[in-house]
């Protein structure tokens, strides 16, 4: 959803490089490094094959492509003739597909967390694994299709007046993507509300360790609230601005909403991967060949969901 922001040019002097584009390129580099590490850990750890880790891996791939897309967008804008349609459409397609896949994978992880609590007894079954793979395939087919739309003619290269804040996506397409995000965000809020209700109900049904359960459940709810707030803070400004603005608006406002949106892919590995005890153990084993005793003995709580 983050596309060409700087005007097309065939030769750009060093002093004309936008600081905002540099910030986006640096952000893309950080995103790529973080998510490459997550993918490597998941790939080389055979025990991390549960549905949850399949979705985390899919999210990491999406964010990795998003980071590479930001880097390529900088290269295409300042080092290659970005007036060539193929270059523009390639950058557009990669970014739309990657960021759309990132958002939908976050939704899929939320659905998975809900199902793991709602159907706790049947969650770890072959049927669940199959459902997870089907969901991942559906997400990627849908997002790759979205990425292909500009190349199939759904762009504003022939009529600049129809451009959105992110050229060459048309205003109508940008609004459709923004509204879709708002619907995804609303669904996530509803699912997290249900997760909190189930967590509190489970805590009330267990008669032992009342104080521990109250603390862990409260911590879990706080963690879920922080996840939802971080996701909203990153994406809501860009989504709302995409609806109300067009290409005639000052580009600085576009940059100011785009940068936080890209930062969501920076914090995704921290929220969904590096906080996970199993991934933490794999990272410790890869780095120093040992696992801290407090980590190996720490029980899973609702805050890990």
Secondary structure as GFF3:
##gff-version 3
##sequence-region A 1 305
A	DSSP	three_ten_helix	14	16	.	.	.	ID=ss1
A	DSSP	alpha_helix	19	43	.	.	.	ID=ss2
A	DSSP	alpha_helix	51	78	.	.	.	ID=ss3
A	DSSP	alpha_helix	85	118	.	.	.	ID=ss4
A	DSSP	alpha_helix	126	149	.	.	.	ID=ss5
A	DSSP	three_ten_helix	160	162	.	.	.	ID=ss6
A	DSSP	alpha_helix	171	205	.	.	.	ID=ss7
A	DSSP	alpha_helix	210	244	.	.	.	ID=ss8
A	DSSP	alpha_helix	251	268	.	.	.	ID=ss9
A	DSSP	pi_helix	269	274	.	.	.	ID=ss10
A	DSSP	alpha_helix	277	288	.	.	.	ID=ss11
A	DSSP	alpha_helix	293	296	.	.	.	ID=ss12
A	DSSP	three_ten_helix	302	304	.	.	.	ID=ss13
###
